[in-house]
Amino acid sequence: MGAEVKRGYTLIEVVVVLLVLAVAAGVVVPAAGQVADTVRIRAQVSAVASFLRLAREQAITQHRAYEVQLDPEAHALVLRAGDGAGVGAVRATRALAPTVRVETDLPLGRGITFYPHGLSSGGRLRIATAGRQVYVVTVDVLTGRVKAERGAS
Protein backbone atom coordinates (compact mmCIF):
# COMPACT_ATOMS: atom_id res chain seq x y z
CA MET A 1 0.00 0.00 0.00
CA GLY A 2 2.52 2.58 0.12
CA ALA A 3 2.42 5.60 -2.07
CA GLU A 4 -0.03 8.31 -1.27
CA VAL A 5 -1.38 10.13 -4.36
CA LYS A 6 -1.74 13.89 -4.02
CA ARG A 7 -4.22 15.53 -6.32
CA GLY A 8 -4.34 19.19 -7.30
CA TYR A 9 -3.45 21.66 -10.01
CA THR A 10 0.04 22.57 -10.99
CA LEU A 11 1.15 26.17 -11.23
CA ILE A 12 1.37 25.90 -15.01
CA GLU A 13 -2.25 24.71 -15.29
CA VAL A 14 -3.46 27.63 -13.16
CA VAL A 15 -1.46 30.15 -15.24
CA VAL A 16 -2.84 28.73 -18.51
CA VAL A 17 -6.43 28.97 -17.23
CA LEU A 18 -5.89 32.57 -16.08
CA LEU A 19 -4.37 33.45 -19.45
CA VAL A 20 -7.39 32.02 -21.30
CA LEU A 21 -9.77 33.97 -19.02
CA ALA A 22 -7.81 37.20 -19.60
CA VAL A 23 -8.00 36.79 -23.38
CA ALA A 24 -11.74 36.07 -23.20
CA ALA A 25 -12.32 39.14 -21.01
CA GLY A 26 -10.32 41.27 -23.44
CA VAL A 27 -12.71 40.31 -26.20
CA VAL A 28 -15.98 40.53 -24.26
CA VAL A 29 -15.56 43.78 -22.29
CA PRO A 30 -15.17 46.15 -25.29
CA ALA A 31 -18.14 44.52 -27.01
CA ALA A 32 -20.24 45.03 -23.87
CA GLY A 33 -19.39 48.75 -23.90
CA GLN A 34 -20.52 49.08 -27.50
CA VAL A 35 -23.79 47.30 -26.70
CA ALA A 36 -24.44 49.74 -23.86
CA ASP A 37 -23.78 52.67 -26.22
CA THR A 38 -26.24 51.21 -28.74
CA VAL A 39 -28.92 50.78 -26.08
CA ARG A 40 -28.46 54.39 -24.93
CA ILE A 41 -28.76 55.92 -28.40
CA ARG A 42 -31.76 53.75 -29.28
CA ALA A 43 -33.50 54.92 -26.11
CA GLN A 44 -32.75 58.54 -27.03
CA VAL A 45 -34.01 58.07 -30.60
CA SER A 46 -37.19 56.47 -29.30
CA ALA A 47 -37.73 59.37 -26.88
CA VAL A 48 -37.25 61.97 -29.64
CA ALA A 49 -39.62 60.14 -32.00
CA SER A 50 -42.22 59.82 -29.23
CA PHE A 51 -41.95 63.54 -28.47
CA LEU A 52 -42.58 64.36 -32.14
CA ARG A 53 -45.55 61.97 -32.23
CA LEU A 54 -46.94 63.68 -29.14
CA ALA A 55 -46.75 67.03 -30.96
CA ARG A 56 -48.61 65.59 -33.96
CA GLU A 57 -51.32 64.08 -31.75
CA GLN A 58 -51.72 67.34 -29.83
CA ALA A 59 -52.09 69.32 -33.06
CA ILE A 60 -54.80 66.99 -34.33
CA THR A 61 -56.75 66.68 -31.08
CA GLN A 62 -56.44 70.35 -30.01
CA HIS A 63 -57.14 71.69 -33.53
CA ARG A 64 -54.16 74.05 -33.54
CA ALA A 65 -50.59 74.08 -34.79
CA TYR A 66 -47.81 72.75 -32.58
CA GLU A 67 -44.13 73.24 -33.22
CA VAL A 68 -41.14 71.25 -31.95
CA GLN A 69 -37.92 73.23 -31.85
CA LEU A 70 -34.39 72.15 -31.07
CA ASP A 71 -32.92 74.37 -28.35
CA PRO A 72 -29.15 73.94 -28.70
CA GLU A 73 -28.34 75.98 -25.59
CA ALA A 74 -30.55 73.89 -23.30
CA HIS A 75 -29.77 70.69 -25.27
CA ALA A 76 -33.49 69.95 -25.37
CA LEU A 77 -36.53 69.75 -27.61
CA VAL A 78 -39.27 72.29 -26.91
CA LEU A 79 -42.96 71.84 -27.81
CA ARG A 80 -44.86 75.07 -28.40
CA ALA A 81 -48.51 75.66 -29.18
CA GLY A 82 -49.06 78.41 -31.67
CA ASP A 83 -48.97 79.45 -35.27
CA GLY A 84 -45.80 77.63 -36.23
CA ALA A 85 -43.68 80.79 -36.19
CA GLY A 86 -41.72 79.89 -33.07
CA VAL A 87 -44.07 81.81 -30.81
CA GLY A 88 -46.57 80.47 -28.37
CA ALA A 89 -46.67 78.93 -24.97
CA VAL A 90 -44.22 76.18 -24.14
CA ARG A 91 -46.27 73.03 -23.57
CA ALA A 92 -43.48 70.53 -22.90
CA THR A 93 -39.74 70.08 -23.06
CA ARG A 94 -37.65 66.97 -23.54
CA ALA A 95 -34.06 67.10 -22.32
CA LEU A 96 -31.57 65.30 -24.52
CA ALA A 97 -28.86 63.06 -23.14
CA PRO A 98 -25.49 64.82 -22.88
CA THR A 99 -23.85 61.90 -24.68
CA VAL A 100 -25.72 62.50 -27.95
CA ARG A 101 -25.43 65.22 -30.55
CA VAL A 102 -28.62 66.31 -32.33
CA GLU A 103 -28.56 68.25 -35.59
CA THR A 104 -31.39 69.44 -37.80
CA ASP A 105 -31.69 70.58 -41.39
CA LEU A 106 -33.93 73.48 -40.33
CA PRO A 107 -32.76 77.09 -39.92
CA LEU A 108 -32.00 78.25 -36.37
CA GLY A 109 -35.17 79.33 -34.60
CA ARG A 110 -37.41 77.20 -36.79
CA GLY A 111 -38.86 73.86 -35.86
CA ILE A 112 -41.05 71.12 -37.19
CA THR A 113 -44.65 72.31 -37.23
CA PHE A 114 -47.60 69.92 -37.02
CA TYR A 115 -50.94 71.21 -38.30
CA PRO A 116 -54.46 70.29 -37.11
CA HIS A 117 -55.36 68.41 -40.29
CA GLY A 118 -52.37 66.04 -39.96
CA LEU A 119 -49.85 67.69 -42.26
CA SER A 120 -46.49 68.98 -41.10
CA SER A 121 -43.73 71.27 -42.27
CA GLY A 122 -41.49 68.21 -42.36
CA GLY A 123 -37.91 67.91 -41.26
CA ARG A 124 -35.12 65.66 -40.12
CA LEU A 125 -33.24 65.28 -36.88
CA ARG A 126 -29.86 63.54 -36.99
CA ILE A 127 -28.88 61.93 -33.68
CA ALA A 128 -25.28 60.79 -33.22
CA THR A 129 -22.98 59.55 -30.47
CA ALA A 130 -19.25 59.94 -29.99
CA GLY A 131 -19.03 56.27 -30.96
CA ARG A 132 -20.20 57.28 -34.46
CA GLN A 133 -23.59 55.62 -34.29
CA VAL A 134 -26.09 57.72 -36.23
CA TYR A 135 -29.88 57.61 -36.40
CA VAL A 136 -32.17 59.87 -38.41
CA VAL A 137 -35.68 60.81 -37.29
CA THR A 138 -37.74 62.04 -40.26
CA VAL A 139 -41.12 63.77 -40.25
CA ASP A 140 -43.06 63.38 -43.51
CA VAL A 141 -44.52 66.59 -44.94
CA LEU A 142 -47.74 65.11 -46.31
CA THR A 143 -48.70 62.73 -43.53
CA GLY A 144 -46.87 64.12 -40.50
CA ARG A 145 -45.71 60.60 -39.70
CA VAL A 146 -42.52 60.18 -37.71
CA LYS A 147 -40.00 57.56 -38.77
CA ALA A 148 -36.70 56.68 -37.08
CA GLU A 149 -33.98 54.66 -38.79
CA ARG A 150 -30.27 54.06 -38.65
CA GLY A 151 -28.38 56.57 -40.76
CA ALA A 152 -25.02 56.76 -42.44
CA SER A 153 -22.19 57.91 -40.19
NUSEDO-138833 format. One line per field, with one value per residue: residue number from 1; residue in three letters; x, y, z of N, C-alpha, C in turn. Coordinates in steps of 0.001 Angstrom, whole numbers, plus 500000, padded with zeros to 6 digits. Each point is the difference from the previous one (the first is absolute). Last residue first. Layout:
BEGIN
num <- (NUM; ...)
residu <- (ALA; ...)
n.X <- (X; ...)
n.Y <- (Y; ...)
n.Z <- (Z; ...)
ca.X <- (X; ...)
ca.Y <- (Y; ...)
ca.Z <- (Z; ...)
c.X <- (X; ...)
c.Y <- (Y; ...)
c.Z <- (Z; ...)
***
This chain:
BEGIN
num <- (153; 152; 151; 150; 149; 148; 147; 146; 145; 144; 143; 142; 141; 140; 139; 138; 137; 136; 135; 134; 133; 132; 131; 130; 129; 128; 127; 126; 125; 124; 123; 122; 121; 120; 119; 118; 117; 116; 115; 114; 113; 112; 111; 110; 109; 108; 107; 106; 105; 104; 103; 102; 101; 100; 99; 98; 97; 96; 95; 94; 93; 92; 91; 90; 89; 88; 87; 86; 85; 84; 83; 82; 81; 80; 79; 78; 77; 76; 75; 74; 73; 72; 71; 70; 69; 68; 67; 66; 65; 64; 63; 62; 61; 60; 59; 58; 57; 56; 55; 54; 53; 52; 51; 50; 49; 48; 47; 46; 45; 44; 43; 42; 41; 40; 39; 38; 37; 36; 35; 34; 33; 32; 31; 30; 29; 28; 27; 26; 25; 24; 23; 22; 21; 20; 19; 18; 17; 16; 15; 14; 13; 12; 11; 10; 9; 8; 7; 6; 5; 4; 3; 2; 1)
residu <- (SER; ALA; GLY; ARG; GLU; ALA; LYS; VAL; ARG; GLY; THR; LEU; VAL; ASP; VAL; THR; VAL; VAL; TYR; VAL; GLN; ARG; GLY; ALA; THR; ALA; ILE; ARG; LEU; ARG; GLY; GLY; SER; SER; LEU; GLY; HIS; PRO; TYR; PHE; THR; ILE; GLY; ARG; GLY; LEU; PRO; LEU; ASP; THR; GLU; VAL; ARG; VAL; THR; PRO; ALA; LEU; ALA; ARG; THR; ALA; ARG; VAL; ALA; GLY; VAL; GLY; ALA; GLY; ASP; GLY; ALA; ARG; LEU; VAL; LEU; ALA; HIS; ALA; GLU; PRO; ASP; LEU; GLN; VAL; GLU; TYR; ALA; ARG; HIS; GLN; THR; ILE; ALA; GLN; GLU; ARG; ALA; LEU; ARG; LEU; PHE; SER; ALA; VAL; ALA; SER; VAL; GLN; ALA; ARG; ILE; ARG; VAL; THR; ASP; ALA; VAL; GLN; GLY; ALA; ALA; PRO; VAL; VAL; VAL; GLY; ALA; ALA; VAL; ALA; LEU; VAL; LEU; LEU; VAL; VAL; VAL; VAL; GLU; ILE; LEU; THR; TYR; GLY; ARG; LYS; VAL; GLU; ALA; GLY; MET)
n.X <- (476957; 494901; 495279; 495205; 495011; 494420; 495288; 494669; 495708; 496960; 498380; 502048; 504774; 503466; 504235; 504409; 504987; 504787; 505176; 505268; 505184; 504664; 502018; 498726; 494942; 494962; 495285; 496696; 495147; 496290; 495010; 494694; 495429; 495012; 494542; 495497; 496286; 501107; 505310; 505615; 505614; 505488; 503778; 503467; 503536; 504472; 499795; 499827; 501222; 502294; 502420; 502414; 503013; 501303; 500901; 497488; 494537; 495261; 494860; 495145; 495004; 494932; 496657; 500537; 498117; 500409; 502579; 502525; 497534; 495816; 495953; 498836; 502004; 504424; 504528; 505499; 505059; 505478; 504460; 501038; 501440; 498244; 494943; 495882; 494590; 494526; 494395; 494296; 494507; 494673; 495992; 500183; 501153; 503570; 504329; 502249; 502262; 504330; 503558; 501708; 503164; 504521; 502327; 501572; 504127; 503878; 501270; 502192; 504597; 502853; 500986; 503292; 504509; 501909; 501285; 504117; 503902; 501119; 502267; 504632; 502699; 500921; 503545; 504403; 501173; 501144; 504396; 503353; 499352; 501640; 504565; 501302; 499339; 503251; 503843; 499783; 500603; 504415; 502458; 499363; 502297; 504525; 501158; 497723; 496173; 497756; 500372; 503073; 501111; 503118; 502422; 500441; 498587)
n.Y <- (557122; 498017; 498115; 497643; 500939; 501732; 503329; 502437; 503000; 503070; 500562; 502213; 500933; 496939; 498824; 497222; 498531; 496950; 498187; 497758; 499054; 500448; 501029; 503719; 501038; 501778; 501480; 503461; 501730; 502644; 501586; 502555; 501953; 498024; 497595; 498926; 503084; 503747; 501243; 500524; 501217; 500723; 503818; 504749; 502889; 499215; 496843; 494966; 495227; 497483; 497073; 498022; 496476; 497313; 498830; 502222; 499574; 502477; 502127; 502337; 502963; 502966; 503384; 505555; 504269; 503644; 501197; 498929; 499125; 497323; 500726; 498248; 497234; 496814; 496942; 498360; 497284; 500013; 501854; 504796; 503105; 499303; 498922; 498659; 499204; 499221; 501339; 500305; 501791; 498967; 497297; 496007; 495374; 499476; 501348; 497294; 496138; 500546; 500446; 496103; 497524; 501211; 498313; 495572; 499226; 500639; 496549; 496225; 500332; 499313; 495583; 497793; 500790; 497503; 495496; 499201; 500144; 496159; 496589; 500335; 498535; 495391; 498216; 500167; 496504; 495382; 498370; 499483; 496485; 495732; 499191; 498927; 495550; 496778; 499883; 497776; 495327; 498414; 499925; 496371; 496000; 499741; 498936; 495555; 496958; 495588; 495244; 495496; 494855; 495984; 494987; 495269; 494880)
n.Z <- (458906; 498820; 501871; 502304; 501689; 501073; 499202; 500060; 497537; 497498; 495210; 496138; 500491; 503000; 503330; 502517; 502502; 500497; 502050; 501201; 502595; 501608; 504475; 502639; 498933; 497687; 496802; 496835; 497583; 496431; 497168; 498794; 500329; 500808; 500538; 501485; 501403; 502970; 499954; 501161; 499461; 501256; 500402; 500668; 501298; 497417; 495686; 498048; 499798; 504497; 504544; 504928; 503468; 504966; 504637; 503590; 499896; 499769; 501279; 499446; 500926; 499414; 499271; 498711; 497161; 496044; 495129; 496026; 495940; 499536; 502730; 505076; 504653; 501269; 502001; 499963; 501113; 501266; 501765; 500629; 496752; 495545; 498288; 496342; 498883; 498353; 499810; 498618; 498851; 500148; 501477; 503099; 499050; 496776; 501319; 503148; 498519; 498240; 503037; 501972; 497659; 500407; 503682; 499694; 497857; 502553; 502941; 498196; 499236; 503664; 501250; 497535; 501094; 503585; 499259; 497900; 502590; 502452; 497751; 499558; 503558; 500317; 497485; 501790; 503081; 498622; 498686; 503280; 503118; 498894; 500746; 504359; 501530; 498908; 502685; 504141; 499984; 499872; 504021; 502944; 499100; 501288; 504449; 501731; 502516; 502598; 503501; 501873; 502135; 502553; 500908; 501883; 500338)
ca.X <- (500851; 501411; 500512; 501450; 500785; 501385; 500698; 501369; 500478; 500403; 499243; 498596; 499251; 499485; 498569; 499434; 498560; 499303; 498606; 499136; 498713; 499669; 500396; 501449; 500801; 501271; 500450; 501087; 500919; 500811; 501345; 501031; 500983; 501084; 501209; 500913; 499456; 498823; 498764; 498925; 498640; 499088; 499819; 498848; 498773; 499952; 500712; 499175; 500186; 498804; 500082; 498816; 500017; 499602; 500898; 501230; 501140; 500756; 501455; 500615; 501395; 500814; 499129; 500725; 500328; 498951; 499413; 500923; 501030; 501095; 499779; 499951; 498705; 499239; 498706; 498957; 498938; 498662; 500153; 499488; 500587; 501370; 500647; 501223; 501256; 501102; 501337; 501009; 501369; 500881; 499619; 499726; 498922; 498754; 499513; 499456; 498714; 499041; 499678; 499148; 498657; 499446; 499707; 498768; 498889; 499821; 499432; 498607; 499272; 499890; 499044; 498661; 499566; 499766; 498751; 498889; 499891; 499398; 498585; 499340; 499926; 498939; 498725; 499732; 499766; 498613; 499111; 500444; 499520; 498542; 499751; 500384; 498962; 498817; 500302; 499897; 498577; 499361; 500406; 499307; 498585; 499881; 500081; 501358; 500389; 499915; 499317; 499500; 499861; 498816; 500088; 500995; 499145)
ca.Y <- (500789; 499842; 500805; 500147; 498923; 499984; 498743; 500039; 498788; 500339; 499232; 499770; 501239; 500125; 500307; 500772; 500042; 501145; 499704; 501076; 499406; 500063; 498721; 500093; 499853; 499273; 499742; 499019; 500148; 498854; 500272; 499014; 500721; 500612; 500317; 498860; 499034; 499280; 500742; 499041; 500382; 499174; 498629; 499351; 500675; 500283; 501201; 501206; 500671; 500079; 501036; 500071; 501256; 499997; 499156; 500732; 499456; 499008; 500126; 498669; 499946; 498909; 498961; 498728; 499482; 499230; 500715; 500016; 501007; 499403; 500107; 501307; 500127; 501239; 499933; 500816; 500274; 499446; 498609; 499159; 500467; 499524; 501077; 499555; 500663; 499452; 499996; 499795; 499635; 501157; 500819; 501350; 499975; 499449; 500884; 501208; 499651; 499746; 501294; 500719; 499418; 500522; 501412; 500064; 499646; 501118; 501121; 499678; 500109; 501424; 500569; 499557; 500831; 501396; 500055; 499781; 501223; 500999; 499643; 500414; 501456; 500365; 499754; 501078; 501290; 500224; 500004; 501048; 501272; 500040; 500209; 501378; 500900; 499816; 500615; 501448; 500320; 499841; 501131; 501185; 499859; 500224; 501438; 500525; 500635; 501454; 500557; 501355; 500828; 500841; 501379; 500987; 501131)
ca.Z <- (500900; 499635; 498903; 500095; 499407; 500480; 499734; 500510; 500680; 501358; 500993; 499649; 499779; 498638; 500053; 498893; 500248; 499421; 499668; 499519; 499637; 498576; 499421; 499792; 501216; 499913; 501366; 499935; 501121; 500427; 500494; 499690; 499187; 500770; 499241; 499888; 499047; 500498; 499796; 499720; 500367; 499209; 500437; 499378; 500400; 501433; 500439; 500035; 498714; 499173; 498973; 499144; 499262; 498587; 499207; 499678; 500735; 499240; 500094; 500104; 499572; 500551; 500544; 500074; 501321; 500649; 501123; 501128; 499743; 499251; 498562; 499359; 499331; 500161; 499323; 500621; 499041; 500226; 499547; 501087; 501259; 500167; 500749; 500652; 499674; 500795; 499415; 501042; 499623; 499853; 498844; 500507; 500997; 499455; 498933; 500622; 500617; 498913; 499390; 500949; 499841; 498744; 500237; 500800; 499109; 499066; 500747; 500302; 498726; 499695; 500952; 499578; 498864; 500382; 500771; 499069; 499209; 500884; 500148; 498763; 499994; 500937; 499322; 499033; 500649; 500416; 498840; 499086; 500546; 499819; 498569; 499683; 500522; 499151; 498715; 500187; 500166; 498691; 499169; 500510; 499644; 498552; 499771; 499995; 498744; 499998; 498833; 500279; 498802; 500136; 499507; 500223; 500000)
c.X <- (500861; 500844; 501454; 500496; 501481; 500716; 501436; 500628; 501478; 500543; 500311; 499198; 498512; 499131; 499544; 498505; 499420; 498514; 499380; 498611; 499058; 498752; 499602; 500528; 501467; 500664; 501239; 500559; 501020; 500846; 500700; 501350; 501139; 500893; 501072; 501264; 500969; 499452; 498793; 498695; 499027; 498593; 499132; 499930; 498746; 498739; 499827; 500833; 499200; 500328; 498713; 500159; 498804; 500072; 499638; 500960; 501266; 501194; 500658; 501510; 500506; 501432; 500784; 499101; 500743; 500510; 498901; 499481; 500966; 501098; 501124; 499842; 499987; 498666; 499225; 498745; 498899; 499114; 498689; 500188; 499569; 500639; 501434; 500624; 501148; 501279; 501011; 501351; 500876; 501408; 500788; 499612; 499630; 498871; 498658; 499424; 499346; 498616; 498958; 499573; 499001; 498595; 499392; 499585; 498667; 498818; 499741; 499316; 498514; 499214; 499789; 498926; 498625; 499508; 499674; 498660; 498823; 499807; 499292; 498509; 499284; 499836; 498835; 498672; 499817; 499765; 498594; 499131; 500396; 499424; 498503; 499743; 500307; 498872; 498808; 500274; 499811; 498518; 499336; 500326; 499210; 498543; 499811; 499947; 501434; 500431; 499910; 499394; 499413; 499938; 498662; 499750; 500901)
c.Y <- (500990; 500889; 499700; 500743; 500296; 498813; 500139; 498631; 500116; 498813; 500399; 499309; 499730; 501250; 500276; 500201; 500964; 499847; 501278; 499447; 501149; 499232; 499859; 498718; 500190; 499923; 499122; 499871; 498877; 500397; 498723; 500394; 499073; 500794; 500567; 500248; 498853; 498933; 499153; 500785; 498911; 500300; 499236; 498567; 499422; 500798; 500215; 501205; 501298; 500700; 499966; 501180; 499970; 501409; 499973; 499207; 500757; 499541; 498866; 500197; 498577; 500158; 498871; 498991; 498671; 499430; 499136; 500767; 500113; 500985; 499403; 499887; 501366; 499893; 501271; 499901; 500741; 500276; 499243; 498520; 499132; 500431; 499568; 501217; 499341; 500653; 499419; 499899; 499846; 499524; 501306; 500979; 501389; 500095; 499521; 500943; 501218; 499699; 499837; 501341; 500664; 499454; 500641; 501445; 500077; 499727; 501199; 501154; 499736; 500230; 501483; 500547; 499568; 500842; 501442; 500101; 499912; 501322; 501029; 499687; 500524; 501515; 500392; 499828; 501142; 501413; 500431; 500112; 501158; 501322; 500101; 500317; 501459; 500926; 499903; 500752; 501507; 500360; 499928; 501215; 501233; 499889; 500323; 501494; 500490; 500534; 501516; 500552; 501353; 500931; 500723; 501408; 501192)
c.Z <- (499304; 500900; 499707; 498770; 500151; 499381; 500488; 499790; 500345; 500771; 501435; 501092; 499800; 499876; 498573; 500220; 498968; 500290; 499452; 499706; 499650; 499595; 498545; 499369; 499653; 501368; 499926; 501407; 499897; 501194; 500423; 500572; 499594; 499062; 500925; 499215; 499713; 499059; 500398; 499966; 499573; 500494; 499027; 500491; 499375; 500331; 501505; 500422; 499925; 498688; 499191; 499051; 499050; 499427; 498524; 499113; 499611; 500828; 499224; 499985; 500198; 499512; 500646; 500692; 499904; 501304; 500590; 501194; 501173; 499669; 499164; 498509; 499353; 499267; 500314; 499145; 500744; 498790; 500252; 499706; 501175; 501316; 500281; 500666; 500746; 499507; 500987; 499313; 501243; 499689; 499918; 498883; 500515; 501017; 499465; 498944; 500641; 500574; 498897; 499403; 500947; 499746; 498752; 500259; 500741; 499071; 499087; 500734; 500216; 498710; 499716; 500926; 499505; 498822; 500367; 500717; 499029; 499263; 500875; 500050; 498770; 500062; 500898; 499266; 498995; 500526; 500401; 498766; 499092; 500507; 499737; 498528; 499662; 500452; 499042; 498696; 500164; 500079; 498624; 499127; 500436; 499566; 498511; 499716; 500115; 498649; 500150; 498720; 500399; 498790; 500081; 499541; 500000)
***
